Structure formats: C-alpha cells, structure tokens
Amino acid sequence: MGRSFWFECSRCGYRATVSGGADRGRDLFVQTISCRDCRKLYDAVTRLRISEPTPPFGGLLRPLAAKARKSKAAKSKMDSPPSFEAALSRLPCQGVRRSRWQHYKLQCPVSAIHRVSAWNDPDPCPQCGMVLEKNALPYRLWD
C-alpha cells in the first residue's frame, strides 16, 4: 500500500502532495520526481500492471497471438506513462488470469521533453533550495 505525504517549504511556501521517493501499490510503482523546467514535484509512474489478452481459440493460434503481442509491445514502449491520478483511477487487475508489468522511464506529466531527476526525502525544494518539511501523518493511502 502506497502513501502520499504533504511536503511544505518554510521559506517560499511551496506545497506538494507526493510519496517522497520510491513507493508501490498492488498494481503500480511510483517515484517522486523533481522537474527542473516546471520547478515542481510529481509522482511519476515507473511500473504499471496491465492485463494481457488471452490467446484466441485457447492458444491454437499461438504463433499469430505471439506476433500480435510483439507488435503491441513495440507500440506500447513508445507510449508515455499515465499520470499518477490516471493510474490510481484505473480498475484493478483482479480476476485477470494473465497480466504483465509495463515499465516506464521517469517523465514529467506536463511535457515529455522536460528535464527530470529522482527526488527522495529530504532533498531540497524545487523552487528555492531549502529542505522541505514532511507532515508526520500520510495525506493519502493508495493501493
């Protein structure tokens, strides 16, 4: 079960609700990132569990299904990761027989060309450089 915390800067007043580092739930992994262009903190999805379609006719057409899966995998690697909120609002993969993990690179949710780096508590504020203060209680529990 993942947790999001409230971080606040005492100097400039910047506030963010993020995990504060690497965190995971049942169906997704996130890493807090600092975008140098936006000068904000975000939770970026790094791994997401997605359902894999069952092969047609109980696997009798296995070579065709494997070929389709390879082309689909090639297309999905070009896709950008979903935002943290979109990943949380997805339906869970319960009851699905086959699933796999889709890996994503760290990327800003605003623009794919922004420069980002991993941010772990107690790293500095992206606005002014002071250390952010973490609230003791989790702001949100997510799965």
Order of alpha helices (4+ residues) and beta strands (2+ residues): beta-beta-beta-beta-beta-alpha-alpha-beta-beta-beta-beta
